[in-house]
Amino acid sequence: MKVNQGFATLAALCVSVFVVGTSEYLIAGLLPQVGADLNVSVGTAGQAVTAYALGVVIGAPLMALLTSRLPRKGLAIGLMLLFAAGSAISAVAPSFGLLLAGRVVSSLSHAAFLALALVTATRVVPAEKTGSAIATVASGFTVATLLGVPLGALLGQGAGWRTPFAALTVLSLVGTALLAAVLPRQEAPSTRLRDEIRVVTRRPVMLAIATTAVGFSGVATVFTYIAPLLTRVSGFSATAVSGLLLAYGAGSFLGNLTAGKLTDRSMSATVRGVFGGLAGTLLLVPFAVAWQPTAVAAVLVLGLLATATIAPLQGLILHHAGAAPNLAVSVNVGAFNLGAAAGSVIGGAIVAADALRWTGLAGAVLSLIGLALTYLVLPRARASAKDAEHEAPIAT
């Protein structure tokens, strides 16, 4: 019964994360329709993506602190309802300003819910399955990128840009019902705000968060501009690029789940292996894209490695966060978004300098920095655990 309960909980969390994850980049494929309907330029409409990303980064610590003492099941349901409200506002927004407001409302629940989902997942499985539990929940996000975003964009192009947001509203209510039905009841955490702040300011936790931001920015430097890279340098058609991106998404799904299982065996070997593989792959990208067969191979390998950082990095945070993980995990979720934003800016500067082909070199450097940071974090794991034992106890 306990195994079935754990499976049902992971499934409900995965479905809910899929819904939340689809929202983040859904509008990117609908910008022309949004601009035409709300009388703004496509560039201005793109601010709806920026507003969401900033809402995640800023809202992550804020929501974690404001909700740190609330019962976990009620909080999960409340966050999904907040997301539903934001999606509904976006669906009916008569002006661009209200669309931005709806996006921000949804984004405030994003990091807090994903962090809550990750922490909850690790508490319904045995300790040795933590990595797999994190990967299972995070797979909802990779499936959102693989299927949710393109299907939502296709729906929006055929039925109007508001329709996907209406669909997200309905799906988020379905997710809320699933969570209400299967999430186990948990007492409100007894940790205090200063406990959460003390954990997130520990050196290993701060280094792990920095590793997330820097390491993931390496992927974003290349992936943000992968479509023009494949069309202009490799010579693929737009249709072929769509197929390659689908393969990239499938690879990301498999890579995330595989990394989860490997994290169960060795967190340090997994995180270092992934960053080492990313650095090598990104270094070869500028040369691989010159020939279509090697370009295909590079895209597939990059897909496998891109999300393989999620399970070991979140596991690293949970390892160091102890009994007060909520703020630390929320900030780390925001760090992924910060890394994506930083990577897109760095890649944009390289593209603006007419060096589109060489974005991989910058991505490789960032991944190597992420790899170097892991050597600062992981050797302190045992020492930090011993130090924690001698600190004032954190109530659980």
For each residue, the residues with C-beta under 8 A, 3 or more apart:
1: 4 5
2: 5 6
3: 6 7
4: 1 7 8
5: 1 2 8 9 124 182 184
6: 2 3 9 10 124 125
7: 3 4 10 11
8: 4 5 11 12 182
9: 5 6 12 13 120 121 124 182 183 184
10: 6 7 13 14 121 124 125 133 136 137
11: 7 8 14 15 178 182
12: 8 9 15 16 175 178 179 181 182 183
13: 9 10 16 17 117 120 121 137 140 179
14: 10 11 17 18 136 137 139 140
15: 11 12 18 19 140 174 175 178
16: 12 13 19 20 76 80 113 117 140 172 175 176 178 179
17: 13 14 20 21 113 114 117 137 138 140 141 144
18: 14 15 21 22 140 141 143 144 148
19: 15 16 22 23 83 144 148 168 171 172 175
20: 16 17 23 24 80 83 106 109 110 113 114 144 172
21: 17 18 24 140 141 143 144 145 148
22: 18 19 25 26 144 148 149 152 168
23: 19 20 26 52 83 87 106 110 168
24: 20 21 52 53 56 110 144
25: 22 28 29 49 145 149
26: 22 23 29 30 148 149 152 153 156 164 165 168
27: 30 31 34 45 48 49 52 103 161
28: 25 31 46 49 149 153
29: 25 26 149 150 152 153 156 157
30: 26 27 33 34 153 156 157 161 164
31: 27 28 34 35 42 45 46 48
32: 35 36 42 45
33: 30 36 37 156 157 160 161
34: 27 30 31 37 38 40 45 48 96 99 161
35: 31 32 38 39 40 41 42 44 45
36: 32 33 39
37: 33 34 160 161
38: 34 35 45 93 95 96 99
39: 35 36 96
40: 34 35 44 45 96
41: 35 44 45
42: 31 32 35 45 46
43: 46
44: 35 40 41 47 96
45: 27 31 32 34 35 38 40 41 42 48 96
46: 28 31 42 43 49 50
47: 44 50 51 100
48: 27 31 34 45 51 52 96 99 100 103
49: 25 27 28 46 52 53
50: 46 47 53 54
51: 47 48 54 55 100 103 104 107
52: 23 24 27 48 49 55 56 103 104 106 107 110
53: 24 49 50 56 57 107 337 340 341
54: 50 51 57 58 107
55: 51 52 58 59 103 104 106 107 108 110
56: 24 52 53 59 60 107 110 111 333 334 337
57: 53 54 60 111 334 337 338 341
58: 54 55 61 62 334
59: 55 56 62 63 107 108 109 110 111 112 334
60: 56 57 63 64 111 112 115 330 331 333 334
61: 58 64 65 200 327 330 331 334
62: 58 59 65 66 108
63: 59 60 66 67 79 108 109 111 112 330
64: 60 61 67 68 111 112 115 196 326 327 329 330 331
65: 61 62 68 193 196 197 327
66: 62 63
67: 63 64 70 75 112 326
68: 64 65 189 191 193 196 326 327
69: 188 189 190 191
70: 67 74 75 78 188
71: 74 75 185 186 187 188
72: 75 76 116 120 183 186 188 189
73: 76 77 179 180 183 184 185 186
74: 70 71 77 78
75: 67 70 71 72 78 79 112 116
76: 16 72 73 79 80 113 116 117 120 179 183
77: 73 74 80 81 176 179 180 183
78: 70 74 75 81 82
79: 63 75 76 82 83 109 112 113 116
80: 16 20 76 77 83 84 109 113 172 173 175 176 179
81: 77 78 84 85 172 176
82: 78 79 85 86 105 106 108 109
83: 19 20 23 79 80 86 87 106 109 110 113 172
84: 80 81 87 88 169 172 173 176
85: 81 82 88 89 105
86: 82 83 89 90 102 103 104 105 106 107 108 109
87: 23 83 84 90 91 102 106 165 166 168 169 172
88: 84 85 91 92 102 165 166 169
89: 85 86 92 93 98 99 101 102 105
90: 86 87 93 99 102 103 106 162 165
91: 87 88 102 162 163 165 166 168 169
92: 88 89 162
93: 38 89 90 96 98 99 101 102
94: 98
95: 38 98 99
96: 34 38 39 40 44 45 48 93 99 100
97: 100 101
98: 89 93 94 95 101 102
99: 34 38 48 89 90 93 95 96 102 103
100: 47 48 51 96 97 103 104
101: 89 93 97 98 104 105
102: 86 87 88 89 90 91 93 98 99 105 106 165
103: 27 48 51 52 55 86 90 99 100 106 107
104: 51 52 55 86 100 101 107 108
105: 82 85 86 89 101 102 108 109
106: 20 23 52 55 82 83 86 87 90 102 103 109 110
107: 51 52 53 54 55 56 59 86 103 104 110
108: 55 59 62 63 82 86 104 105 112
109: 20 59 63 79 80 82 83 86 105 106 112 113
110: 20 23 24 52 55 56 59 83 106 107 113 114 333
111: 56 57 59 60 63 64 114 115 330 333 334 337
112: 59 60 63 64 67 75 79 108 109 115 116 330
113: 16 17 20 76 79 80 83 109 110 116 117
114: 17 20 110 111 117 118 141 333
115: 60 64 111 112 118 119 326 329 330 332 333
116: 72 75 76 79 112 113 119 120 326
117: 13 16 17 76 113 114 120 121 137
118: 114 115 121 122 134 137 138 314 318 329 333
119: 115 116 122 123 318 325 326 329
120: 9 13 72 76 116 117 123 124 183 186
121: 9 10 13 117 118 124 125 133 134 136 137
122: 118 119 125 130 133 134 318
123: 119 120 186
124: 5 6 9 10 120 121 133 184
125: 6 10 121 122 129 130 132 133
126: 129
127: 130
128: 264
129: 125 126 132 133 264
130: 122 125 127 133 134 263 264 315 318
131: 134 135 259 260 261 262 263 264 267 270 311 312 315
132: 125 129 135 136 257 260 261 263 264 311
133: 10 121 122 124 125 129 130 136 137 260
134: 118 121 122 130 131 137 138 260 263 310 311 314 315 318
135: 131 132 138 139 256 257 259 260 261 263 310 311
136: 10 14 121 132 133 139 257 260
137: 10 13 14 17 117 118 121 133 134 140
138: 17 118 134 135 141 142 256 260 307 310 311 314
139: 14 135 136 142 143 253 256 257
140: 13 14 15 16 17 18 21 137 143 144
141: 17 18 21 114 138 144 145 307 310
142: 138 139 145 146 249 252 253 256 307
143: 18 21 139 140 146 147 148 253
144: 17 18 19 20 21 22 24 140 141 147 148 149
145: 21 25 141 142 148 149 249 252
146: 142 143 150 246 249 250 252 253
147: 143 144 150 151 249
148: 18 19 21 22 26 143 144 145 151 152
149: 22 25 26 28 29 144 145 152 153
150: 29 146 147 153 154 246
151: 147 148 154 155
152: 22 26 29 148 149 155 156 164 167 168
153: 26 28 29 30 149 150 156 157 164
154: 150 151 157 158
155: 151 152 158 159 163 164 167
156: 26 29 30 33 152 153 159 160 161 162 163 164
157: 29 30 33 153 154
158: 154 155
159: 155 156 163
160: 33 37 156 163
161: 27 30 33 34 37 156 164 165
162: 90 91 92 156 165 166
163: 91 155 156 159 160 166 167
164: 26 30 152 153 155 156 161 167 168
165: 26 87 88 90 91 102 161 162 168 169
166: 87 88 91 162 163 169 170
167: 152 155 163 164 170 171
168: 19 22 23 26 87 91 152 164 165 171 172
169: 84 87 88 91 165 166 172 173
170: 166 167 173 174
171: 19 167 168 174 175
172: 16 19 20 80 81 83 84 87 168 169 175 176
173: 80 84 169 170 176 177
174: 15 170 171 177 178
175: 12 15 16 19 80 171 172 178 179
176: 16 77 80 81 84 172 173 179 180
177: 173 174 180 181
178: 11 12 15 16 174 175 181 182
179: 12 13 16 73 76 77 80 175 176 182 183
180: 73 77 176 177 183
181: 12 177 178
182: 5 8 9 11 12 178 179
183: 9 12 72 73 76 77 120 179 180
184: 5 9 73 124
185: 71 73
186: 71 72 73 120 123
187: 71 190
188: 69 70 71 72
189: 68 69 72 324 326 396
190: 69 187 395 396
191: 68 69 195 196 323 324 326 394 395 396
192: 195 196 395
193: 65 68 196 197
194: 197 198
195: 191 192 198 199 323 324 394 395
196: 64 65 68 191 192 193 199 200 324 326 327 328
197: 65 193 194 200 201 327
198: 194 195 201 202 324
199: 195 196 202 205 320 321 322 324 325 327 328 394
200: 61 196 197 205 206 209 321 327 328 331
201: 197 198 205 206
202: 198 199 205 206 320 384
203: 206 207 380 384
204: 207 208 320 377 380 381 384
205: 199 200 201 202 208 209 317 320 321 328
206: 200 201 202 203 209 210
207: 203 204 210 211 373 376 377
208: 204 205 211 212 313 316 317 320 332 377
209: 200 205 206 212 213 317 328 331 332 335
210: 206 207 213 214 335 373
211: 207 208 214 215 271 313 316 370 373 374 377
212: 208 209 215 216 309 313 332 335 336 339
213: 209 210 216 217 335 336 338 339 342
214: 210 211 217 218 339 366 369 370 373
215: 211 212 218 219 275 278 309 313 339 366 367 369 370 371 373
216: 212 213 219 220 309 335 336 339 340 343 370
217: 213 214 220 221 339 340 342 343 346 366
218: 214 215 221 222 278 279 282 343 362 363 364 365 366 367 370
219: 215 216 222 223 278 282 302 305 306 339 343 363 367
220: 216 217 223 224 339 340 341 342 343 344 347
221: 217 218 224 282 343 344 346 347 350 359 360 362 363 366
222: 218 219 225 226 229 282 285 302 343 347 359 360 363
223: 219 220 226 248 302 306 343
224: 220 221 340 343 344 347 348
225: 222 228 229 347 348 351 356 359
226: 222 223 229 230 245 248 299
227: 230 231 241 245
228: 225 231 232 351 356
229: 222 225 226 232 233 234 289 356 357 359
230: 226 227 233 234 236 240 241 244 289 295 299
231: 227 228 234 235 236 237 238 241
232: 228 229 356
233: 229 230 289 290 356 357
234: 229 230 231 289 290 291 292 295
235: 231 292
236: 230 231 240 241 244 292 295
237: 231 240 241
238: 231 241 242
239: 242 243
240: 230 236 237 243 244
241: 227 230 231 236 237 238 244 245
242: 238 239 245 246
243: 239 240 246 247
244: 230 236 240 241 247 248 296 299
245: 226 227 241 242 248 249
246: 146 150 242 243 249 250
247: 243 244 250 251 296 299 300 303
248: 223 226 244 245 251 252 299 300 302 303 306
249: 142 145 146 147 245 246 252 253 303
250: 146 246 247 253 254 303
251: 247 248 254 255 300 301 302 303 304 306
252: 142 145 146 248 249 255 256 303 304 306 307
253: 139 142 143 146 249 250 256 257 307
254: 250 251 257 258 304
255: 251 252 258 259 303 304 305 306 307 308
256: 135 138 139 142 252 253 259 260 307 308 310 311
257: 132 135 136 139 253 254 260 261
258: 254 255 261 262 304 308
259: 131 135 255 256 262 263 270 274 307 308 309 310 311 312
260: 131 132 133 134 135 136 138 256 257 263 264 311
261: 131 132 135 257 258 264 265
262: 131 258 259 265 266 269 270 273 312
263: 130 131 132 134 135 259 260 266 267 270 271 311 312 315
264: 128 129 130 131 132 260 261
265: 261 262 269 270
266: 262 263 269 270
267: 131 263 270 271 312 315 316 319 378
268: 271 272 374 378 381
269: 262 265 266 272 273
270: 131 259 262 263 265 266 267 273 274 308 311 312
271: 211 263 267 268 274 275 309 312 313 316 374 378
272: 268 269 275 276 371 374 375
273: 262 269 270 276 277
274: 259 270 271 277 278 305 308 309 312
275: 215 271 272 278 279 309 367 368 370 371 374
276: 272 273 279 280 371
277: 273 274 280 281 301 305
278: 215 218 219 274 275 281 282 302 305 306 309 363 364 367 370
279: 218 275 276 282 283 364 367 368 371
280: 276 277 283 284 364
281: 277 278 284 285 298 301 302 305
282: 218 219 221 222 278 279 285 302 360 361 363 364 367
283: 279 280 360 361 364
284: 280 281 287 288 298 360
285: 222 281 282 288 289 298 302 359 360 363
286: 289 290 357 358 359 360 361
287: 284 290 294
288: 284 285 291 294 295 297 298
289: 229 230 233 234 285 286 294 295 298 357
290: 233 234 286 287 294 295
291: 234 288 294 295
292: 234 235 236 295 296
293: 296 297
294: 287 288 289 290 291 297 298
295: 230 234 236 288 289 290 291 292 298 299
296: 244 247 292 293 299 300
297: 288 293 294 300 301
298: 281 284 285 288 289 294 295 301 302
299: 226 230 244 247 248 295 296 302 303
300: 247 248 251 296 297 303 304
301: 251 277 281 297 298 304 305
302: 219 222 223 248 251 278 281 282 285 298 299 305 306
303: 247 248 249 250 251 252 255 299 300 306
304: 251 252 254 255 258 300 301 308
305: 219 255 274 277 278 281 301 302 308 309
306: 219 223 248 251 252 255 278 302 303 309
307: 138 141 142 252 253 255 256 259 310
308: 255 256 258 259 270 274 304 305 311 312
309: 212 215 216 259 271 274 275 278 305 306 312 313
310: 134 135 138 141 256 259 307 313 314 336
311: 131 132 134 135 138 256 259 260 263 270 308 314 315
312: 131 259 262 263 267 270 271 274 308 309 315 316
313: 208 211 212 215 271 309 310 316 317 332
314: 118 134 138 310 311 317 318 329 332
315: 130 131 134 263 267 311 312 318 319
316: 208 211 267 271 312 313 319 320 377 378
317: 205 208 209 313 314 320 321 325 328 329 332
318: 118 119 122 130 134 314 315 321 325 329
319: 267 315 316 381
320: 199 202 204 205 208 316 317 328 377 381 384
321: 199 200 205 317 318 324 325 328 329
322: 199 325 388 394
323: 191 195 394 395 396
324: 189 191 195 196 198 199 321 327 328 394
325: 119 199 317 318 321 322 328 329
326: 64 67 68 115 116 119 189 191 196 329 330
327: 61 64 65 68 196 197 199 200 324 330 331
328: 196 199 200 205 209 317 320 321 324 325 331 332
329: 64 115 118 119 314 317 318 321 325 326 332 333
330: 60 61 63 64 111 112 115 326 327 333 334
331: 60 61 64 200 209 327 328 334 335
332: 115 208 209 212 313 314 317 328 329 335 336
333: 56 60 110 111 114 115 118 329 330 336 337
334: 56 57 58 59 60 61 111 330 331 337 338
335: 209 210 212 213 216 331 332 338 339
336: 212 213 216 310 332 333 339 340
337: 53 56 57 111 333 334 340 341
338: 57 213 334 335 341 342
339: 212 213 214 215 216 217 219 220 335 336 342 343
340: 53 216 217 220 224 336 337 343 344
341: 53 57 220 337 338 344 345
342: 213 217 220 338 339 345 346
343: 216 217 218 219 220 221 222 223 224 339 340 346 347 363 366
344: 220 221 224 340 341 347 348
345: 341 342 348 349
346: 217 221 342 343 349 350 362 366
347: 220 221 222 224 225 343 344 350 351 359 362 363
348: 224 225 344 345 351 352
349: 345 346 352 353
350: 221 346 347 353 355 356 358 359 362
351: 225 228 347 348 354 355 356 359
352: 348 349
353: 349 350
354: 351
355: 350 351 358 359
356: 225 228 229 232 233 350 351 359
357: 229 233 286 289
358: 286 350 355 361 362
359: 221 222 225 229 285 286 347 350 351 355 356 362 363
360: 221 222 282 283 284 285 286 363 364
361: 282 283 286 358 364 365
362: 218 221 346 347 350 358 359 365 366
363: 218 219 221 222 278 282 285 343 347 359 360 366 367
364: 218 278 279 280 282 283 360 361 367 368
365: 218 361 362 368 369
366: 214 215 217 218 221 343 346 362 363 369 370
367: 215 218 219 275 278 279 282 363 364 370 371
368: 275 279 364 365 371 372
369: 214 215 365 366 372 373
370: 211 214 215 216 218 275 278 366 367 373 374
371: 215 272 275 276 279 367 368 374 375
372: 368 369 375 376
373: 207 210 211 214 215 369 370 376 377
374: 211 268 271 272 275 370 371 377 378
375: 272 371 372 378 379
376: 207 372 373 379 380
377: 204 207 208 211 316 320 373 374 380 381
378: 267 268 271 316 374 375 381
379: 375 376 383
380: 203 204 376 377 383 384
381: 204 268 319 320 377 378 384 385
382: 385 386
383: 379 380 386 387
384: 202 203 204 320 380 381 387 388
385: 381 382 388 389
386: 382 383 389 390
387: 383 384 390 391
388: 322 384 385 391
389: 385 386
390: 386 387
391: 387 388 394
392:
393:
394: 191 195 199 322 323 324 391
395: 190 191 192 195 323
396: 189 190 191 323
